[in-house]
């Protein structure tokens, strides 16, 4: 990147200890340079702030009038340090960390992580069918909720508050279902290595059937509000243009990539959790702009609802355990949410205490120390609502990761901000950002 000719040159001075004292230049020099160039040149900080659900993001915009000449993205304001923290937590506790990365798509974060650990353990094919169906159900519900957030908050950022209220109204049905199943609305830590934390409550599927048509009607309401709205169409069409070549060069995946016409979806191209047995379509557009990304997300919501309907039908016909049989891995054993929505079910606690002392000691050691994973390294990836989500893990044979790294799609997709914004108007920056749909919890991991 070429240096800004208008930026004050810092005065650098080394003291006797070898330290550098840096001081800003004189702003009169900047004013004189602007006068010499005889053109208006302004640097604007958009943030650091928390716009909508994205997180704390800073955009540094260099303007010539109202046209953007250069866009830079400032990240790192959340300071989570999740990847490093995972090295000091057990493999099971890692789920509670990964779920907090992209907090809008918690279950999808968890899914990639547990698939990676199961690869290291060699138990991928041992996960019970019912647990796999529940995982797919949760991942697709998460995808619907994430896309509703993207469309609703994107419309709100353009001044359409009704769009956000409709989107959040339908998302609320999904949040209530998550709370019913896991005890938490977000940051669920529900998916576990070897299966899921507990089976669905008896009335969970009937609740989901009851709200299924309501969610679809809400999606139709959003489409009716937006598809034929001439203002919304004009604000998105041709804005944030990035073609297939640009996406491939920057490692862009997800709806942004599919809006260029490439039908790349890991659920179909590299299936996991039995996705190859489900009937769904990969939605694409060829507009390469913010409008195409909106159309792709709305189409993917309907395809996810198709998969959810198939999951409900199969779950009603698929009884069985939801955790691997190996008790050296199955943690916590038959855990179920208590009456208050938290902790362990009292019946499960009584069962543990009434069993043998050896079983109780084993349970205690498994919970406090965790299970050990054979030495090796592994990479697993899934189709996250925002693109390809990958988890790379290294094990030294101990009860916690030696190294952990996440390929978070929001991090890669944010690289496109300069390509989307440079040469455009400052009024279109928010449209371009909303079309990426980044969540900074995943970026600042």
N, C-alpha and C positions, 0 to 999 in steps of 0.2 A: 504494500500500500504506500503511495507517495505521501510524504509529509505535507501537512497543511502549511502553505506559505504564509498564512495570516496568524498562525499560532505564535505567541511570544516565546522567544528562545530562552530557555532556562540558563541562569548563570550557575555554572558548576564549579565548586571549589573543594579541593581535597585538603583536609586538615592533617596534622602531624600523625594522627592515628590511622590515617588511610580512609577515613569516612568521608562521604560526599554530602555536602550541604547544598540542596537545590532550592533555588528561589525563582519565582515567576518573573517574567520580563515586564517591561513597562508597557501598559496598554496604550500609551501615546504612540508607541511604535506600530501597534496594530492599526490604530486610527490613521496614521500616516500612510501605511501600506494600502488600506482601503481607498484612501483618497488618491493614491498614485494609480491604482488599478481602475479607478472610476467605475466601480460596480458594487452593488450591494451584496454583502456576504455576511451571513448570520449563522451562528451555531446555536441550536436550540436543544435543550435537554427535555425530552419527553419522559418524565420519570426522574429518579426511581420512584415508582408508585405501584399500587396494586390495582390495575385496571381489571374490573370484572373478576373472573376466576383464574386468570393467568398466573398471578403471583407477582412478586416484586421484580419488575423489569425496567431497565433503563435503555432508552433509544437516544442516540446522539445523532442529530440531523443537521447536516450542513446545507443551508438554503441559499439559493440565488433567487431573490424575490420569494415566490411561493412554490418554486420548483426545487425538489431535493436533488442535490448534486452528489451527496454521499451519505450513506446510512451505516452506523455502527451500533452493535448490540452490546450492552453491558449486562453481564450476568454475575451470579455469585453472591447475591444479597441474602439468600436464605441460610447459607452456612450450615447445611444439614450434616455433611460428612458421613452419609449413610454407608457408603461402600467401605470406608475404613472402620466404622463402628461394627460392621458385620464380622470383622476378624476377631472381635472380642465377645461375640455372642454365639450360642450354639446354633446348629443347623436349623432347629425348629424355631428358635427365636428370630432367625433371619427373616421369616415370613412377616413378622410384625414390623420389620424395618422396610422391606420392599413395598409393603402395602402403602407406605407413607410417601413414596416417591411421587408418582402421578396420582394425587389423592382423588382426582375425578374418576379414575379408572383403577381403583384399588385391586379388585379381584383379578384383573388381567395381569397386573404386576406380580401378584402372588403365583399365578399359574405358571409363568415362565420360570420363576425361581424353583418351585417344587419339581417341575419337569427336569430341570438341570440336576438337582440333587438326586432324583430318582435314577437318572442316567449314571451318575457316579456309583450309586448303590447297586445298579443292575436289576432294579425291580420295576422297570417301566411296564412290562407286560403282566406284572403281578397285581397292579392296582385293580380293585373290583370294578365290574362294569357299571354298577350303580354309582360309584364314586366318580367315574369318568363322565357319566351323564349329568351329574350334579355340577361338575366343573364346567361343562359346556353350557349348561343353563345359566350359571352365574356369570360366565364370561360374556355371553350374549346379552344378558340383562345389563351388564356393565357397559357394553358397547352402546346399547340404546340410551342409557343415562348419559354417557359421555357425549354422544352426538347431539342429544337434546340440549345439553349445556352449551355446546359449541354454537349451535344455531340460535338458541335463545339469547345468550349473552352477546353474541355477535350482533343480533338485531337491536338489543338494548344499547350497545355502544354507538349505534347509528341513530338512536333516538326513539326506537320502537319498544317502549316498555312492555306493551301488551305481549310482544313476542316472547319475552323472558318469562312473564307470568304464566303463559300457556305452557311453555316448555317445562318450567319447574312444577307446574301442576301435575303433569304426567310423570315426571321424574319422581315425584313424591310417592307414587304407587310402588315404584321399584325400591325406594329407600325403606318403605314400610316392610316390604318383603324381606329385604336384607336384614333388617332389625329383628324380624320374626325368626329368621333362620340362625343368625350368628350372634344376636344381641347387640350389634352395632350397625349404625346407618352407613358409616364410612370407616376406612382403616380397619377392615373386618378381621384380618388374620384368620380367615375361615378355612382356606385351603391349606392342607398339611402334607408333608412328605408321606407318601403312601396312601393318600386319600383325602378326606375332608375331616374337619374336627368332629362333626356329629351329623347324623342323618337329618333329613327334613322333618319338621314337626308334622303331626298328623293332618293338620288343616292347611298346610302351606300350599299344596297344589290346588286345592279348591279356592283359596284366596287368589292365587295367580290366575286361575281361569276366570274369576269374577272381574278382575281388573284388565284382562287381556284386551277386550273390545274397547274399553275406555281409553287405553293407551293408543290404540289404533285411531280412534276418533280424534284424540288430541293431535296426533301426527297429521291427520287430514286437515284439522283446523290450522295448523302451522302452514301447511302447503297452500291452503286457501288464502291465508293472510299474505303470503309472500310470492307465490308463483305468478299471480296476475297483478301484483303491485308494481306499477310502472316506476315509482321512485326507487324501490328496493332493487329492481332489475337494473336500472341505470347506474345505481351506486356500486353494483357488483360486476356488471358485464365489462370485460376488458381490463379490469383492475387486478393488479398483482399477477401479471402474466409470467408464467414459467413453463416452458415446453418440456418435452420428454428429455431432450439433450441436457437441459439445465438440471432436471431432477436426477438424472444418472450421474452427472458430474459432482453433485453435492450430496449424494447419498440420500435423497428424499424418498420416502415411502408413504404408504397409507393413502388416504383420500387425495392428497396432493398429487401423488403419482398416478392414481387411477383417473384423475381428472384430465390427464394428458392422453388418455386412450389406452394405456397399458393395463391389461387385466391381471395384475400381479397381486395375489392374495395367498398367504401361507396356509390358510385353512384349506385351500384347494390344491395348491402347488406342492406343499410339503406338509401334509395333514398330520395332526396330532390329536390325541384324546378321542379318536374315532370320528373326526370331522368328515372323513371320506364316505361315511355312511349317511350323511345328512344331505337333504335336497335344498340347495340354495344357489343363487346366481351371484357372480361378481359384477358389481355395478361400475360402469365407466362412463366418462364423458370425454369430449375432445376439444373443449374450449380453452383449457390450460389457464383458466382465470378463477377469480373468487366465486363467480356464479357457478361454474362447473363443480367446484369443491362443495358448495352448498347442495347441489343436486345429488352428488355422490353420497353425501352423508344422509340425506333424507331417504335415498334409495336403500342404503345399507341398514337403516333403522327397520324398514319393512322386511328386508331379508333376514335380519336378526329375529324379528318376530316370527317368521316362518320356522326358523330353527328352534325357537323357544316352544312353539306349538308341538313340534316333533318331540322335543325333550319331555314335555308334560305327558304326552301319550306313552312314550317309552318307559318313563319312570313309574307310571302306574302299573306297568307290566313287568318291571324288573325289580324284584325284592333282592335282599341280600345285604352283606356287610358294606361299609363305606370306608374301610381301612384294611391295609394288607394284613395277612394273618401273622406275620413275623412279629412277635411281641418285643423283639429287641429294637424294632423301628417304630411300631405302632404307638405313637405318643400324641396326646394323652389317651389312655385306653378308654374307649366308649365315653368320652367326655360329652356332656349335654348341658345346655344352658339351663341355669336354675330358674326358679319362679320369678326372680327379680330381673331376669334378663342378663345376669352376669354370673361368673364363677361356675362351679361344678354343681351338678344336680345332687341333692342330699342322698338320694338312693344310691348313686354311684359311690359317694364317699362311704356310706355304710357298708357297701359291698366290699370295698377295699379293706376297711378296718376289720370286717368279719372273716376275711380270708386268712391265708397262711402268712406268717411273719416274713417268709422269703418273698412272697408276692408283693407285700407292702414295701419291703426294702428295695426290690427291683423297680417298683413304680417311683419311689423317691429318688433313686439314683438316675433313672431315665429322665425325670423332670428336672433335676438339679444339674446333672452333669451332661445329659444328652447322649445320643448314640454316636458311634464312630463311623466315619466314612472312609472307604479304602483310598489310598493315595492315587492321585491322578488329576487330570484337568478335563473340563467339559464345557461345551457351549450349546445352549438351547435357545430356540427362538420361537416366538408366536406372533400371530397377527393381532396387534394391539389396536385400539380404536384410532390411534394417531400414526400407526405405521409398524414397522418391524421392531419388535421388542426382544432384545437378546440378553442373556445372562451368562457370563463366563465365570467359572468357579475353579479354584485350585485347592485340592485337599492334600494334606500331609499325613493323613491317617488319623487325625485327631477328631475331637468332638465339635470343632468349629472350623470355618473356612480359613485357609492360609491366605488366600487372596480372593477378592470378589470384585467384579466389574460388570456394569450394566450398560448395554447399548440402548439408550433411551431415545425414542423417536423424536421427542420434542427438541432435544439438543441438536440433532442433525437437521431437523426441519427449520430451526431458527436461523441456520446459516443462509437461508434463502431470502432473508429480509432485505439485504442490499439489492439483490436481483429483482425483487418484487417492487421496491420503492424508488430506486434511483431513476431520475428522469420524470417522475410523477409528481403529483401535487401533494402538499402536506396534508390535505384533507382526506387523502386516500390511504394514509399510513395505517389507521385503525382498521380499515377494511382488509388490508393485506395481512395485518397481524391476526385478526379474527379468523381469516381463512386458513391460517396455519394451525390455529387452535393449540398453542403451546401451553404447557403447565410447568411452571418453574420449579415445582417440587421435584420433578424428574430431571430437570436441567441441572439444578444445583445439588446433585446427589452426593 
